[in-house]
């Protein structure tokens, strides 16, 4: 039984999409500056401008990867005997199993992998969608709680897809 759940491949894919988007922006600016500088500084448009933009691109890739790794390291859920421990940054929140009252599936959150939310102490708790094995995490939460209101779709997906 898995007890610790962290961000996984989906987060890495999103980070790579961000790197590609940043690259597209940098290289579009390269062509804009090339067009602007060509009439006034024809010697600057060649290798020097390419070198400057390659350096900018390398710095942006490194920074995106570092920031992404830092954010990824902060996303963590741990199943404890008495509570669910959630860390999404500087704060660590603990949700006692007795406070879980409802699990509902939201079909309108189409971008989510598993659009389930829990009502914990009157507040809505939505699991981070970048967590690896999100179906197993939801299954473990359902197993540890005695919720009265559980959407059948949540149980079906958690059991089928884990």
Buried (B, 14 or more C-beta within 10 A) or exposed (E): EEEEBBBBEBBBEBBEEBBEEBBEEBBEEBEEBBEEBEEEEEEBBEEEBEEEBEEBBEEBBEEBBEEBEEBBEEBBBBBEEEBBBBBBEEEEEEBEBEBBBBBBBBEEBEEBBBBBBBBBEEEEBEBBBBBBBBBBBBBBBBEBBEBEEBBEBBBEBBEEBB
